[in-house]
Amino acid sequence: MSAILPLEPAPKEAHLRQVQDVGIIRAQLHKRLQLDDFPRVHNPNRSARTRPSDLLETRGTRAARVFRCPCRNVSVKTGGWKTKRVPPRYLGQPSPYTHPHLIKHGEVTPGLTQTEFELRRQRLASLIQAHAERLSGSSRASDSTHVVIVLSHPIRYMTNDIPYPFHQNQDFLYLTGILEPDSALVMFGSGRPDKAVLFVPRRDPARELWDGPRSGRDGAAALTGLERVHCTEELGTVLKSLKGGVIWYDGSQPCHPRLHQTHVRPLLEGGAMPRSLRPLTHSLRAIKSPAEVELMKEAGGITAQAFKKTMAICRGDIDEALIYAKFDFECRAHGANFLAYPPVVAGGNRANTLHYINNNQIVKDGEMVLLDGGCEYYGYVSDVTRTWPVNGK
């Protein structure tokens, strides 16, 4: 837990080009997004071949735009199509309908558009292709079918039906923008796994009465711009249809044990060991786009204001718990989702304990207090440490 301020943008040549259009989906990828790629998966709600008119609406003669990632040989062409309308109801996460003050049309999460998430998936596909060719020492690796599997986190419970606050698997969030539990992303393709399928929980009025609304297939498709969205129960069937390819999956410590056991493990049995996906995903996440830098700045700005407000309440003897509560309140009051980690609020010599998180002692008049804290703002966090005298002198 060390300070990260000030926040500096990544090198210019490593940036994604700023994504400005908020309502346009990829035209050049549309032909590759057909349900015919899953001949063994029956979907009673769609025809055998999904027509463009079933998916998107033409936007007249609007000129297409090409967004290119300079650090990879990846580009996404947009224009000519309009995204689906987000359902006018609550989804499993904020949407332009319920949170217009946060999310614009065409964004999946605040500040991050459908196009940016598509670029991330395409960059990962290119990275896997290049990595496979290096491992084989031949370009013939492009003939192999690659299957990428990324699972969300599950809901975890402290006791019976009392859940812990949900926190999404960051790799899954990076590639999809989906904040719901019990979800999955599968990417596949010959040589370059550039076709994506999203799996989300089925809408269930009984469960939604307890756990809150779910996006469902229609909501997730409209929010993310992905054309193939299935219910999570169909994950095993889709993976079975893709058996025989090179699997990219981190299964040594599955982030969702139930989905792993039920749907992924049968695919792995009797086959080659899967290749680890995490190092490739983390190498992509290390390079921030301009939109990501803005989100990091927002998290840093919220944290800076929370520190100032917290310092201002300190007078004489004060409970560490009160400092903790004030910092938490100020972060949330200014838009943070929650704290990035349990903060260290340590008065006097307790500051010498690196991970002191009890935060339950009195800081006496004349002592110094150390606060190591940060907040999370839609997947981007801050981490700041400051020390000050509680009496202001």
TIGUTOR-322880 format. One record per residue (C-alpha): chain; residue number from 1; x, y, z. Coordinates in Angstrom, 3 decimals. Layout:
+---+-----+----------+----------+----------+
| c |   k |        X |        Y |        Z |
+---+-----+----------+----------+----------+
| A | NUM |        X |        Y |        Z |
...
+---+-----+----------+----------+----------+
! end
This chain:
+---+-----+----------+----------+----------+
| c |   k |        X |        Y |        Z |
+---+-----+----------+----------+----------+
| A |   1 |    0.000 |    0.000 |    0.000 |
| A |   2 |    2.073 |    2.892 |   -1.214 |
| A |   3 |    1.241 |    6.300 |   -2.614 |
| A |   4 |    0.675 |    6.525 |   -6.353 |
| A |   5 |    0.128 |   10.256 |   -6.744 |
| A |   6 |    0.680 |   12.112 |   -8.973 |
| A |   7 |   -0.876 |   10.060 |  -11.747 |
| A |   8 |    1.021 |   10.254 |  -15.014 |
| A |   9 |   -0.401 |    9.147 |  -18.385 |
| A |  10 |    1.190 |    6.134 |  -20.067 |
| A |  11 |    3.522 |    6.809 |  -23.037 |
| A |  12 |    1.688 |    8.417 |  -25.916 |
| A |  13 |    2.574 |    5.699 |  -28.410 |
| A |  14 |    1.055 |    3.085 |  -26.107 |
| A |  15 |   -2.342 |    4.760 |  -25.817 |
| A |  16 |   -5.504 |    3.652 |  -27.438 |
| A |  17 |   -6.857 |    6.407 |  -29.660 |
| A |  18 |   -9.477 |    8.367 |  -27.748 |
| A |  19 |  -12.865 |    6.821 |  -28.402 |
| A |  20 |  -15.310 |    9.659 |  -29.039 |
| A |  21 |  -18.326 |    8.146 |  -30.728 |
| A |  22 |  -20.716 |    6.781 |  -28.089 |
| A |  23 |  -23.425 |    5.087 |  -30.129 |
| A |  24 |  -21.695 |    3.144 |  -32.907 |
| A |  25 |  -20.791 |   -0.537 |  -33.063 |
| A |  26 |  -18.219 |   -2.317 |  -35.176 |
| A |  27 |  -19.296 |   -2.771 |  -38.811 |
| A |  28 |  -16.344 |   -4.773 |  -40.050 |
| A |  29 |  -16.762 |   -7.341 |  -37.251 |
| A |  30 |  -20.453 |   -7.865 |  -37.888 |
| A |  31 |  -19.997 |  -10.589 |  -40.496 |
| A |  32 |  -17.971 |  -12.622 |  -38.010 |
| A |  33 |  -20.643 |  -12.403 |  -35.338 |
| A |  34 |  -23.116 |  -15.011 |  -36.609 |
| A |  35 |  -24.742 |  -17.789 |  -34.640 |
| A |  36 |  -23.760 |  -20.259 |  -37.371 |
| A |  37 |  -20.406 |  -20.526 |  -35.612 |
| A |  38 |  -22.241 |  -22.598 |  -32.979 |
| A |  39 |  -23.896 |  -25.361 |  -35.012 |
| A |  40 |  -24.505 |  -27.512 |  -31.947 |
| A |  41 |  -26.092 |  -24.867 |  -29.732 |
| A |  42 |  -29.827 |  -24.508 |  -30.158 |
| A |  43 |  -31.339 |  -21.145 |  -29.319 |
| A |  44 |  -35.126 |  -21.229 |  -29.648 |
| A |  45 |  -35.395 |  -17.448 |  -29.470 |
| A |  46 |  -33.341 |  -16.811 |  -32.636 |
| A |  47 |  -33.338 |  -18.053 |  -36.163 |
| A |  48 |  -30.519 |  -20.252 |  -37.482 |
| A |  49 |  -28.839 |  -17.210 |  -39.020 |
| A |  50 |  -29.188 |  -13.828 |  -37.351 |
| A |  51 |  -29.903 |  -11.179 |  -39.936 |
| A |  52 |  -28.449 |   -7.673 |  -39.624 |
| A |  53 |  -31.968 |   -6.310 |  -39.387 |
| A |  54 |  -32.486 |   -8.480 |  -36.277 |
| A |  55 |  -29.406 |   -7.064 |  -34.563 |
| A |  56 |  -28.885 |   -3.452 |  -35.521 |
| A |  57 |  -30.505 |   -0.547 |  -37.277 |
| A |  58 |  -28.894 |    1.232 |  -40.216 |
| A |  59 |  -27.828 |    4.797 |  -39.560 |
| A |  60 |  -28.219 |    6.282 |  -43.014 |
| A |  61 |  -25.045 |    7.297 |  -44.807 |
| A |  62 |  -23.022 |    8.189 |  -41.747 |
| A |  63 |  -19.326 |    7.825 |  -42.520 |
| A |  64 |  -17.469 |    4.968 |  -40.878 |
| A |  65 |  -14.622 |    5.607 |  -38.479 |
| A |  66 |  -11.638 |    3.426 |  -37.729 |
| A |  67 |  -10.207 |    3.307 |  -34.220 |
| A |  68 |   -6.714 |    1.849 |  -34.111 |
| A |  69 |   -4.517 |    0.650 |  -31.277 |
| A |  70 |   -0.962 |    1.779 |  -32.151 |
| A |  71 |    0.718 |   -0.697 |  -29.787 |
| A |  72 |   -0.883 |   -3.731 |  -31.477 |
| A |  73 |   -1.891 |   -4.463 |  -35.050 |
| A |  74 |   -5.545 |   -4.015 |  -34.158 |
| A |  75 |   -8.247 |   -1.722 |  -35.483 |
| A |  76 |  -11.996 |   -1.511 |  -35.114 |
| A |  77 |  -14.087 |    0.029 |  -37.855 |
| A |  78 |  -17.301 |    1.701 |  -36.784 |
| A |  79 |  -20.155 |    3.372 |  -38.589 |
| A |  80 |  -23.238 |    2.371 |  -40.510 |
| A |  81 |  -24.890 |    0.662 |  -37.541 |
| A |  82 |  -26.560 |    1.769 |  -34.338 |
| A |  83 |  -26.420 |   -0.152 |  -31.081 |
| A |  84 |  -29.466 |   -1.792 |  -29.557 |
| A |  85 |  -31.544 |    0.313 |  -27.236 |
| A |  86 |  -30.867 |   -0.348 |  -23.556 |
| A |  87 |  -34.063 |   -1.783 |  -21.986 |
| A |  88 |  -36.006 |    0.846 |  -20.021 |
| A |  89 |  -35.665 |   -0.998 |  -16.724 |
| A |  90 |  -33.136 |   -1.615 |  -13.972 |
| A |  91 |  -30.270 |   -3.864 |  -15.050 |
| A |  92 |  -27.710 |   -5.701 |  -12.952 |
| A |  93 |  -25.488 |   -2.585 |  -13.075 |
| A |  94 |  -25.776 |    1.123 |  -13.901 |
| A |  95 |  -26.976 |    1.883 |  -17.423 |
| A |  96 |  -27.727 |    5.020 |  -19.477 |
| A |  97 |  -31.419 |    4.543 |  -18.606 |
| A |  98 |  -31.043 |    4.389 |  -14.821 |
| A |  99 |  -27.842 |    6.455 |  -14.427 |
| A | 100 |  -27.799 |    9.097 |  -17.202 |
| A | 101 |  -25.712 |   11.322 |  -14.919 |
| A | 102 |  -22.928 |    8.705 |  -15.008 |
| A | 103 |  -23.151 |    6.750 |  -18.254 |
| A | 104 |  -23.692 |    8.005 |  -21.790 |
| A | 105 |  -25.331 |    5.957 |  -24.507 |
| A | 106 |  -22.714 |    3.668 |  -25.981 |
| A | 107 |  -20.769 |    3.376 |  -22.728 |
| A | 108 |  -20.641 |    0.114 |  -20.789 |
| A | 109 |  -19.260 |    1.593 |  -17.581 |
| A | 110 |  -18.676 |    5.293 |  -16.834 |
| A | 111 |  -16.215 |    6.716 |  -19.347 |
| A | 112 |  -15.546 |    3.425 |  -21.181 |
| A | 113 |  -17.336 |    2.760 |  -24.462 |
| A | 114 |  -18.325 |   -0.433 |  -26.215 |
| A | 115 |  -15.604 |    0.282 |  -28.771 |
| A | 116 |  -12.907 |    0.449 |  -26.110 |
| A | 117 |  -13.924 |   -2.918 |  -24.687 |
| A | 118 |  -13.942 |   -4.388 |  -28.206 |
| A | 119 |  -10.429 |   -3.061 |  -28.768 |
| A | 120 |   -9.294 |   -4.755 |  -25.576 |
| A | 121 |  -10.654 |   -8.108 |  -26.717 |
| A | 122 |   -9.074 |   -7.702 |  -30.148 |
| A | 123 |   -5.732 |   -6.799 |  -28.592 |
| A | 124 |   -5.902 |   -9.937 |  -26.453 |
| A | 125 |   -6.712 |  -12.034 |  -29.520 |
| A | 126 |   -3.684 |  -10.612 |  -31.348 |
| A | 127 |   -1.467 |  -11.208 |  -28.335 |
| A | 128 |   -2.559 |  -14.842 |  -28.083 |
| A | 129 |   -1.906 |  -15.354 |  -31.797 |
| A | 130 |    1.606 |  -13.897 |  -31.518 |
| A | 131 |    2.352 |  -15.840 |  -28.335 |
| A | 132 |    1.204 |  -19.129 |  -29.891 |
| A | 133 |    3.414 |  -18.571 |  -32.920 |
| A | 134 |    6.426 |  -17.894 |  -30.696 |
| A | 135 |    5.803 |  -21.044 |  -28.659 |
| A | 136 |    5.503 |  -23.235 |  -31.748 |
| A | 137 |    8.280 |  -21.515 |  -33.677 |
| A | 138 |    6.082 |  -21.550 |  -36.747 |
| A | 139 |    3.298 |  -19.505 |  -38.269 |
| A | 140 |    1.377 |  -22.774 |  -38.644 |
| A | 141 |    0.094 |  -22.109 |  -35.124 |
| A | 142 |   -2.433 |  -19.898 |  -36.870 |
| A | 143 |   -4.179 |  -23.087 |  -38.021 |
| A | 144 |   -5.039 |  -24.062 |  -34.447 |
| A | 145 |   -8.315 |  -23.165 |  -32.809 |
| A | 146 |   -7.866 |  -21.153 |  -29.622 |
| A | 147 |  -10.477 |  -20.965 |  -26.873 |
| A | 148 |  -10.256 |  -18.296 |  -24.162 |
| A | 149 |  -12.287 |  -18.662 |  -20.967 |
| A | 150 |  -12.647 |  -15.900 |  -18.361 |
| A | 151 |  -15.025 |  -16.329 |  -15.430 |
| A | 152 |  -16.540 |  -13.698 |  -13.184 |
| A | 153 |  -16.432 |  -13.877 |   -9.418 |
| A | 154 |  -19.310 |  -15.494 |   -7.531 |
| A | 155 |  -21.209 |  -13.925 |   -4.666 |
| A | 156 |  -19.535 |  -14.907 |   -1.411 |
| A | 157 |  -21.441 |  -15.233 |    1.847 |
| A | 158 |  -20.370 |  -14.394 |    5.386 |
| A | 159 |  -23.151 |  -16.575 |    6.809 |
| A | 160 |  -26.278 |  -18.230 |    5.452 |
| A | 161 |  -27.916 |  -15.663 |    3.154 |
| A | 162 |  -25.851 |  -12.622 |    4.192 |
| A | 163 |  -23.481 |  -11.777 |    1.301 |
| A | 164 |  -20.209 |   -9.921 |    1.378 |
| A | 165 |  -20.126 |   -6.830 |   -0.876 |
| A | 166 |  -19.536 |   -8.124 |   -4.393 |
| A | 167 |  -16.284 |   -7.318 |   -6.174 |
| A | 168 |  -15.816 |   -8.371 |   -9.786 |
| A | 169 |  -12.873 |  -10.334 |  -11.190 |
| A | 170 |  -10.775 |   -7.506 |  -12.617 |
| A | 171 |   -9.690 |   -9.441 |  -15.731 |
| A | 172 |  -13.313 |  -10.247 |  -16.567 |
| A | 173 |  -14.327 |   -6.632 |  -15.927 |
| A | 174 |  -11.482 |   -5.377 |  -18.137 |
| A | 175 |  -12.658 |   -7.456 |  -21.099 |
| A | 176 |  -16.436 |   -7.059 |  -20.756 |
| A | 177 |  -17.451 |   -4.220 |  -18.431 |
| A | 178 |  -19.950 |   -6.584 |  -16.797 |
| A | 179 |  -20.345 |   -6.071 |  -13.044 |
| A | 180 |  -22.644 |   -9.032 |  -12.375 |
| A | 181 |  -21.600 |  -12.276 |  -10.682 |
| A | 182 |  -21.997 |  -15.786 |  -12.169 |
| A | 183 |  -21.012 |  -14.637 |  -15.662 |
| A | 184 |  -18.394 |  -15.719 |  -18.195 |
| A | 185 |  -16.653 |  -14.659 |  -21.398 |
| A | 186 |  -15.544 |  -17.105 |  -24.093 |
| A | 187 |  -13.431 |  -16.045 |  -27.055 |
| A | 188 |  -12.548 |  -18.411 |  -29.867 |
| A | 189 |  -11.250 |  -18.558 |  -33.399 |
| A | 190 |   -8.817 |  -20.269 |  -35.727 |
| A | 191 |   -5.391 |  -18.753 |  -35.101 |
| A | 192 |   -6.851 |  -15.588 |  -33.624 |
| A | 193 |   -9.621 |  -15.956 |  -31.030 |
| A | 194 |  -11.476 |  -12.813 |  -32.038 |
| A | 195 |  -15.085 |  -14.038 |  -31.695 |
| A | 196 |  -16.634 |  -13.321 |  -28.313 |
| A | 197 |  -19.559 |  -14.872 |  -26.448 |
| A | 198 |  -20.893 |  -13.489 |  -23.181 |
| A | 199 |  -22.764 |  -15.550 |  -20.590 |
| A | 200 |  -24.915 |  -13.878 |  -17.931 |
| A | 201 |  -27.417 |  -15.164 |  -15.344 |
| A | 202 |  -30.919 |  -15.824 |  -16.591 |
| A | 203 |  -33.577 |  -13.392 |  -15.411 |
| A | 204 |  -35.412 |  -14.931 |  -12.463 |
| A | 205 |  -38.144 |  -12.921 |  -10.678 |
| A | 206 |  -37.852 |  -15.051 |   -7.530 |
| A | 207 |  -34.099 |  -14.532 |   -7.195 |
| A | 208 |  -34.314 |  -10.892 |   -8.242 |
| A | 209 |  -36.719 |  -10.334 |   -5.349 |
| A | 210 |  -33.856 |  -11.286 |   -3.029 |
| A | 211 |  -30.722 |  -10.185 |   -4.879 |
| A | 212 |  -31.886 |   -7.287 |   -7.060 |
| A | 213 |  -32.403 |   -6.934 |  -10.812 |
| A | 214 |  -30.412 |   -8.826 |  -13.422 |
| A | 215 |  -29.476 |   -7.583 |  -16.872 |
| A | 216 |  -30.514 |  -10.749 |  -18.663 |
| A | 217 |  -29.498 |  -11.508 |  -22.236 |
| A | 218 |  -31.202 |   -8.497 |  -23.779 |
| A | 219 |  -29.845 |   -6.032 |  -21.241 |
| A | 220 |  -26.278 |   -7.369 |  -21.419 |
| A | 221 |  -26.320 |   -7.396 |  -25.226 |
| A | 222 |  -27.547 |   -3.805 |  -25.440 |
| A | 223 |  -25.146 |   -2.559 |  -22.779 |
| A | 224 |  -21.989 |   -4.243 |  -24.107 |
| A | 225 |  -22.718 |   -4.281 |  -27.844 |
| A | 226 |  -21.890 |   -8.000 |  -27.997 |
| A | 227 |  -24.138 |   -9.884 |  -30.407 |
| A | 228 |  -23.806 |  -13.318 |  -28.831 |
| A | 229 |  -25.146 |  -13.395 |  -25.302 |
| A | 230 |  -26.270 |  -16.654 |  -23.689 |
| A | 231 |  -27.535 |  -17.647 |  -20.282 |
| A | 232 |  -24.846 |  -18.998 |  -17.968 |
| A | 233 |  -26.495 |  -22.430 |  -17.974 |
| A | 234 |  -25.475 |  -22.779 |  -21.643 |
| A | 235 |  -21.751 |  -22.293 |  -20.967 |
| A | 236 |  -21.003 |  -26.019 |  -20.842 |
| A | 237 |  -22.846 |  -26.690 |  -24.094 |
| A | 238 |  -20.940 |  -23.984 |  -25.946 |
| A | 239 |  -17.597 |  -25.143 |  -24.545 |
| A | 240 |  -18.373 |  -28.721 |  -25.576 |
| A | 241 |  -18.874 |  -27.527 |  -29.159 |
| A | 242 |  -15.403 |  -25.958 |  -29.038 |
| A | 243 |  -13.578 |  -28.977 |  -27.565 |
| A | 244 |  -10.277 |  -29.853 |  -29.210 |
| A | 245 |   -8.766 |  -26.390 |  -29.392 |
| A | 246 |   -5.938 |  -24.810 |  -27.426 |
| A | 247 |   -7.425 |  -23.662 |  -24.119 |
| A | 248 |   -6.362 |  -20.391 |  -22.488 |
| A | 249 |   -7.659 |  -20.493 |  -18.929 |
| A | 250 |   -6.400 |  -20.091 |  -15.368 |
| A | 251 |   -7.750 |  -23.166 |  -13.606 |
| A | 252 |   -5.241 |  -23.813 |  -10.835 |
| A | 253 |   -7.252 |  -21.550 |   -8.529 |
| A | 254 |  -10.572 |  -20.961 |  -10.333 |
| A | 255 |  -12.097 |  -17.596 |   -9.504 |
| A | 256 |  -15.579 |  -19.167 |   -9.734 |
| A | 257 |  -15.382 |  -22.736 |   -8.346 |
| A | 258 |  -18.957 |  -23.702 |   -9.222 |
| A | 259 |  -18.792 |  -22.605 |  -12.864 |
| A | 260 |  -15.384 |  -24.261 |  -13.145 |
| A | 261 |  -16.628 |  -27.558 |  -11.740 |
| A | 262 |  -19.883 |  -27.632 |  -13.682 |
| A | 263 |  -18.942 |  -26.217 |  -17.081 |
| A | 264 |  -15.176 |  -25.872 |  -17.555 |
| A | 265 |  -13.719 |  -28.976 |  -15.942 |
| A | 266 |  -15.378 |  -31.405 |  -18.423 |
| A | 267 |  -13.654 |  -29.504 |  -21.241 |
| A | 268 |  -10.252 |  -29.888 |  -19.583 |
| A | 269 |  -10.526 |  -33.601 |  -18.729 |
| A | 270 |   -8.434 |  -35.776 |  -20.990 |
| A | 271 |   -7.018 |  -32.834 |  -22.905 |
| A | 272 |   -3.789 |  -30.869 |  -22.878 |
| A | 273 |   -2.984 |  -28.576 |  -19.986 |
| A | 274 |   -4.532 |  -25.142 |  -20.506 |
| A | 275 |   -2.233 |  -22.201 |  -21.057 |
| A | 276 |   -2.293 |  -19.405 |  -18.518 |
| A | 277 |   -4.181 |  -16.335 |  -19.692 |
| A | 278 |   -3.456 |  -14.086 |  -16.720 |
| A | 279 |    0.050 |  -12.892 |  -17.758 |
| A | 280 |   -1.252 |  -11.806 |  -21.163 |
| A | 281 |   -4.260 |   -9.985 |  -19.733 |
| A | 282 |   -2.155 |   -8.239 |  -17.118 |
| A | 283 |    0.320 |   -7.068 |  -19.756 |
| A | 284 |   -2.581 |   -5.372 |  -21.548 |
| A | 285 |   -3.968 |   -3.866 |  -18.364 |
| A | 286 |   -0.597 |   -2.297 |  -17.579 |
| A | 287 |   -0.988 |    0.106 |  -20.523 |
| A | 288 |   -3.713 |    2.647 |  -19.842 |
| A | 289 |   -5.872 |    4.363 |  -22.433 |
| A | 290 |   -6.722 |    8.083 |  -22.134 |
| A | 291 |  -10.162 |    7.133 |  -20.800 |
| A | 292 |   -8.601 |    4.935 |  -18.144 |
| A | 293 |   -6.221 |    7.705 |  -17.112 |
| A | 294 |   -9.220 |    9.997 |  -16.584 |
| A | 295 |  -10.872 |    7.382 |  -14.367 |
| A | 296 |   -7.654 |    7.006 |  -12.373 |
| A | 297 |   -7.512 |   10.778 |  -11.970 |
| A | 298 |  -11.112 |   10.750 |  -10.750 |
| A | 299 |  -10.267 |    8.105 |   -8.143 |
| A | 300 |   -7.217 |   10.126 |   -7.105 |
| A | 301 |   -9.230 |   13.351 |   -6.911 |
| A | 302 |  -11.921 |   11.763 |   -4.744 |
| A | 303 |   -9.250 |   10.409 |   -2.417 |
| A | 304 |   -7.478 |   13.765 |   -2.147 |
| A | 305 |  -10.709 |   15.508 |   -1.140 |
| A | 306 |  -11.490 |   12.758 |    1.381 |
| A | 307 |   -8.061 |   13.214 |    2.980 |
| A | 308 |   -8.582 |   16.970 |    3.313 |
| A | 309 |  -12.038 |   16.587 |    4.866 |
| A | 310 |  -10.770 |   13.869 |    7.220 |
| A | 311 |   -7.812 |   15.952 |    8.380 |
| A | 312 |  -10.165 |   18.876 |    9.067 |
| A | 313 |  -12.207 |   17.013 |   11.718 |
| A | 314 |   -9.203 |   16.032 |   13.843 |
| A | 315 |   -9.204 |   17.881 |   17.176 |
| A | 316 |   -7.385 |   16.696 |   20.306 |
| A | 317 |   -8.080 |   13.117 |   21.366 |
| A | 318 |   -9.886 |   11.284 |   18.575 |
| A | 319 |  -10.867 |    7.667 |   17.912 |
| A | 320 |   -9.182 |    5.965 |   14.958 |
| A | 321 |  -12.602 |    4.512 |   14.115 |
| A | 322 |  -14.005 |    8.018 |   13.609 |
| A | 323 |  -11.170 |    8.912 |   11.226 |
| A | 324 |  -11.849 |    5.667 |    9.339 |
| A | 325 |  -15.580 |    6.389 |    9.139 |
| A | 326 |  -15.076 |    9.977 |    7.978 |
| A | 327 |  -12.672 |    8.912 |    5.224 |
| A | 328 |  -15.034 |    6.158 |    4.046 |
| A | 329 |  -18.004 |    8.555 |    4.049 |
| A | 330 |  -16.218 |   11.265 |    2.078 |
| A | 331 |  -15.052 |    8.814 |   -0.584 |
| A | 332 |  -18.552 |    7.441 |   -1.121 |
| A | 333 |  -20.190 |   10.862 |   -0.895 |
| A | 334 |  -18.062 |   12.055 |   -3.817 |
| A | 335 |  -18.842 |    9.111 |   -6.086 |
| A | 336 |  -16.547 |    6.224 |   -5.126 |
| A | 337 |  -18.066 |    2.749 |   -5.170 |
| A | 338 |  -16.243 |    1.723 |   -1.998 |
| A | 339 |  -12.799 |    1.799 |   -0.431 |
| A | 340 |  -10.025 |    0.133 |   -2.407 |
| A | 341 |   -8.856 |   -1.863 |    0.628 |
| A | 342 |   -9.205 |   -1.801 |    4.429 |
| A | 343 |   -7.409 |    1.419 |    5.384 |
| A | 344 |   -4.687 |    1.748 |    7.972 |
| A | 345 |   -5.593 |    4.408 |   10.559 |
| A | 346 |   -2.774 |    4.261 |   13.067 |
| A | 347 |   -1.965 |    6.743 |   15.808 |
| A | 348 |    1.392 |    7.039 |   17.546 |
| A | 349 |    3.706 |    4.015 |   17.368 |
| A | 350 |    0.940 |    1.843 |   15.879 |
| A | 351 |    1.955 |    3.389 |   12.565 |
| A | 352 |    5.000 |    1.087 |   12.683 |
| A | 353 |    2.715 |   -1.931 |   12.115 |
| A | 354 |    2.568 |   -2.225 |    8.332 |
| A | 355 |   -0.915 |   -3.682 |    8.089 |
| A | 356 |   -2.560 |   -2.352 |   11.211 |
| A | 357 |   -6.278 |   -2.370 |   10.355 |
| A | 358 |   -7.919 |   -2.700 |   13.770 |
| A | 359 |   -8.415 |    1.082 |   13.790 |
| A | 360 |   -9.914 |    1.033 |   17.288 |
| A | 361 |   -7.556 |    3.014 |   19.528 |
| A | 362 |   -7.574 |    6.639 |   20.678 |
| A | 363 |   -5.106 |    8.992 |   19.030 |
| A | 364 |   -4.064 |   11.351 |   21.819 |
| A | 365 |   -3.664 |   15.086 |   21.564 |
| A | 366 |   -0.147 |   15.791 |   20.289 |
| A | 367 |    0.298 |   12.439 |   18.535 |
| A | 368 |    0.660 |   11.854 |   14.808 |
| A | 369 |   -1.826 |    9.708 |   12.897 |
| A | 370 |   -1.087 |    7.778 |    9.705 |
| A | 371 |   -3.838 |    7.120 |    7.194 |
| A | 372 |   -3.151 |    4.709 |    4.330 |
| A | 373 |   -6.309 |    4.619 |    2.223 |
| A | 374 |   -7.811 |    4.806 |   -1.221 |
| A | 375 |  -11.070 |    4.372 |   -3.081 |
| A | 376 |  -12.323 |    2.425 |   -6.080 |
| A | 377 |  -14.146 |    4.178 |   -8.901 |
| A | 378 |  -15.629 |    1.687 |  -11.387 |
| A | 379 |  -12.629 |   -0.615 |  -11.391 |
| A | 380 |   -9.866 |    1.992 |  -10.948 |
| A | 381 |   -8.315 |    2.619 |   -7.560 |
| A | 382 |   -6.156 |    5.067 |   -5.655 |
| A | 383 |   -3.634 |    4.320 |   -2.914 |
| A | 384 |   -2.373 |    7.224 |   -0.815 |
| A | 385 |   -0.588 |    7.477 |    2.547 |
| A | 386 |   -0.377 |   10.663 |    4.618 |
| A | 387 |    0.626 |   11.461 |    8.212 |
| A | 388 |   -0.418 |   14.528 |   10.226 |
| A | 389 |   -0.698 |   15.750 |   13.833 |
| A | 390 |   -4.237 |   15.269 |   15.111 |
| A | 391 |   -4.237 |   18.637 |   16.891 |
| A | 392 |   -3.116 |   20.421 |   13.741 |
| A | 393 |    0.194 |   21.595 |   15.241 |
+---+-----+----------+----------+----------+
! end
